[in-house]
Amino acid sequence: MVFLTRLKARCIWSWSGVLATWRSEYSFRSWVWVNLGSALLAFALPLTAAERALILALGLLVLAAGMSMLRWPVIYLGRWLRNRLT
């Protein structure tokens, strides 16, 4: 039961991080649109499965790298909220 509670909290915090990045980082929004376009082209063009997988994986890697800058502010916010609530 503790695992599911922690998993739920992690999912909520991860989604909050994505939304915060979307709202504050123009570069992240641009990369999301570029990745959506490249994903659509990857499925529209006659590519092999490996080529599609590579395009999609590298796109996700770019997005993850763009979001990594918010890791520590989110951690500190979580610690602050935990201290305030307990």
C-alpha positions as CSV (number, residue, x, y, z in Angstrom):
1,M,0.0,0.0,0.0
2,V,2.9,2.4,0.8
3,F,4.3,1.6,-2.7
4,L,1.1,2.7,-4.4
5,T,0.9,5.9,-2.3
6,R,4.4,6.8,-3.2
7,L,3.9,5.9,-6.8
8,K,0.9,8.2,-6.9
9,A,2.8,11.0,-5.3
10,R,5.7,10.6,-7.7
11,C,3.3,10.7,-10.7
12,I,1.6,13.8,-9.4
13,W,5.0,15.6,-8.8
14,S,6.3,14.5,-12.2
15,W,3.2,15.8,-14.0
16,S,3.5,19.1,-12.0
17,G,7.1,19.4,-13.2
18,V,6.0,18.9,-16.8
19,L,3.4,21.5,-16.4
20,A,5.8,24.0,-14.8
21,T,8.3,23.4,-17.5
22,W,5.6,23.9,-20.2
23,R,4.5,27.2,-18.6
24,S,7.9,28.7,-18.0
25,E,10.2,27.4,-20.7
26,Y,9.6,28.5,-24.3
27,S,12.4,26.2,-25.5
28,F,10.6,23.1,-24.0
29,R,7.4,24.0,-25.7
30,S,9.2,24.4,-29.0
31,W,10.9,21.0,-28.5
32,V,7.5,19.4,-27.8
33,W,6.1,20.6,-31.0
34,V,9.2,19.6,-33.0
35,N,9.0,16.1,-31.4
36,L,5.3,15.8,-32.2
37,G,6.0,16.7,-35.8
38,S,8.9,14.3,-36.1
39,A,6.8,11.5,-34.6
40,L,4.1,12.1,-37.1
41,L,6.6,12.1,-39.9
42,A,8.2,8.9,-38.5
43,F,4.9,7.1,-38.8
44,A,4.0,8.7,-42.1
45,L,7.2,8.0,-44.0
46,P,8.3,4.5,-45.0
47,L,10.9,3.9,-42.2
48,T,12.0,0.7,-40.5
49,A,10.9,0.0,-37.0
50,A,14.5,0.7,-35.7
51,E,14.6,4.1,-37.4
52,R,11.2,5.0,-35.9
53,A,12.3,3.9,-32.5
54,L,15.5,5.9,-32.8
55,I,13.6,9.1,-33.8
56,L,11.1,8.7,-30.9
57,A,13.7,7.8,-28.3
58,L,16.0,10.7,-29.2
59,G,13.1,13.0,-29.1
60,L,12.2,11.9,-25.6
61,L,15.8,12.2,-24.5
62,V,15.9,15.8,-25.7
63,L,12.7,16.5,-23.7
64,A,14.1,14.8,-20.6
65,A,17.3,16.8,-20.8
66,G,15.2,20.0,-21.1
67,M,13.3,19.2,-18.0
68,S,16.2,18.1,-15.8
69,M,16.9,21.7,-14.9
70,L,13.7,21.7,-12.7
71,R,14.8,18.6,-10.7
72,W,16.2,20.4,-7.6
73,P,13.5,23.1,-7.3
74,V,10.9,20.4,-7.3
75,I,12.8,18.4,-4.7
76,Y,13.1,21.5,-2.5
77,L,9.5,22.3,-2.9
78,G,8.5,18.8,-1.9
79,R,10.7,18.9,1.2
80,W,9.3,22.3,2.1
81,L,5.7,21.1,1.7
82,R,6.4,17.9,3.7
83,N,7.8,20.0,6.6
84,R,4.8,22.4,6.5
85,L,2.3,19.6,6.5
86,T,3.8,17.5,9.3
